[in-house]
Amino acid sequence: MIKNKKRKHIASPDQYRKRFFREAAMKARNGKTVYICKEHHERIIKILHVIAKNDVSLFSYIYNVLEHHFNTYQEDITELYDNNIEKVF
């Protein structure tokens, strides 16, 4: 049974497209290899194929999502990080 979920988003579909479906400023070969689960990989590839018409790389999409996440939650992450640092003195 599929539950009706309320969509919670701030950006319009056009804003989403502009934010995430663009090539990253850096190239994947300059980064590090990471693994994602098969389900997420297949989902992202399908999204890129249908919405971005394969004009955006998997690396760029993930890079853009992470950049947005870090920009959005920078203060929260910093606070959590600072609260979890073991004090020397």
Contacts in CASP RR format, 6 or more apart in sequence:
PFRMAT RR
TARGET T0000
AUTHOR 0000-0000-0000
METHOD contacts of the structure
MODEL  1
MIKNKKRKHIASPDQYRKRFFREAAMKARNGKTVYICKEHHERIIKILHV
IAKNDVSLFSYIYNVLEHHFNTYQEDITELYDNNIEKVF
9 16 0 8 1.000
11 19 0 8 1.000
17 51 0 8 1.000
17 52 0 8 1.000
19 64 0 8 1.000
19 68 0 8 1.000
20 61 0 8 1.000
20 64 0 8 1.000
20 65 0 8 1.000
20 68 0 8 1.000
21 48 0 8 1.000
21 51 0 8 1.000
21 52 0 8 1.000
21 55 0 8 1.000
21 56 0 8 1.000
21 61 0 8 1.000
21 64 0 8 1.000
22 56 0 8 1.000
22 60 0 8 1.000
22 64 0 8 1.000
23 56 0 8 1.000
23 57 0 8 1.000
23 60 0 8 1.000
24 57 0 8 1.000
24 59 0 8 1.000
24 60 0 8 1.000
24 63 0 8 1.000
24 64 0 8 1.000
26 63 0 8 1.000
27 59 0 8 1.000
28 57 0 8 1.000
28 59 0 8 1.000
36 44 0 8 1.000
36 62 0 8 1.000
41 58 0 8 1.000
44 58 0 8 1.000
44 61 0 8 1.000
44 62 0 8 1.000
45 58 0 8 1.000
47 61 0 8 1.000
48 54 0 8 1.000
48 56 0 8 1.000
48 57 0 8 1.000
48 58 0 8 1.000
48 61 0 8 1.000
52 61 0 8 1.000
70 77 0 8 1.000
END
